[in-house]
């Protein structure tokens, strides 16, 4: 499952909306990832995903086309939802969105 968290710089409501959609399962992204990356860039949302098979390919194509992403957080295998929530909250509380622009990180860090 993939979802987005953002806009995350100082916008607690937006961050929580993305997290709530992810937890409830109401935001399941079925279209191809390529349009999703463009939407994330346009709207300033960081992608939080477990998808390590197709997202890297689309992300590489996205960068090759001169585009950007606010960030990508890959969830490490076998990490419980509570740990993911704690990690996202910690990241949100101590950093700015600019720190993650065009970066992909595994969480927990």
N, C-alpha and C positions, 0 to 999 in steps of 0.2 A: 504494500500500500504506500502511496505517496501523498503528501499534502504539503501545504506551505504555512509558514509562520511569519507574520509580518503585517504591515510594515513595522519593523521592530525597533527602530530607534525612537524610544520615548513614547511609543503608541501602545500602551498596555491593552487597550480594548481590541485593537487589531490583532495583536499577538494572541490574546485569549480566544478571540473568535476562531482563528485558524486552529488553535489547539483543540477547542471544543468540537469543531467539525471533524478533526482527525479522530478524537476519542469516540465520538458518537457514530463514526462510520458514514456520516452524511456527505463527506467530501471524498469520494472515491474517483480518481481521475482515470477514466477509460480512454480518452483520446490519446493519440500518439504524443510522446514526450516533447517532440520538437515544438509544437504550438504552446505547450505548457511553459517551456523555458522562455519563450517570447512574452507570454503573459506575465510570468514572474518578473522579468526584466522591466516591463512596462509599468507594473503596479508596485514594485519594490518589495516583493515577498521572497523570503528565503525558503528554499525547498528542503523539507525533511522527508527522507525516504529510506526504505530498506532495499530499493531496487539498485543492485550493483551489476546488473547484466545489460540493460539497454540505456540507462541514463548516461553512463560514461561516453558511449558512442555519440549520442545526441548532444551532449555537452561539448565534446570535441568539435563537432560540426558547427555548433552554435558559436564557439570561440573563433573557429576558422573563418566564419562569415563576418567577423569583426563585431560580434554582439557581446553582451555582458550578462551576468547574473548577479543578483544581490548576495548569493551564496548558496551552497548545497551542504547539508548535514546528512551524512549517511549514518544510519543506526547500525551499530555493530550487532552481529548475530547473537542471539540468546540473551539480549538485554531486556529486562522487564520494563513495562510501561511506566512504573513508578520512577525507575532510574532515569528514563528518558525525560520525563516531566521535570525531575529535579535538575537535570543537566541543562535543559532548555531554559528553565527559570534562572539558573546561575548565569548562563551565557547572556541572557537578556538583561540581567541586573548589573553586570559588571563591564559590559562592552557596548560598542556602538555598531550600527549596521555597516558602516564603512569598513570596519575591520575584516569583514567577510566577503566583500565585493570580489567576484571572480575567483573565489576560493572554494574548495571542497574539503570538508573535514569529517572525520569519523567521530561519532559521539557514542558513549562518553569519551571525552578527550583523553 
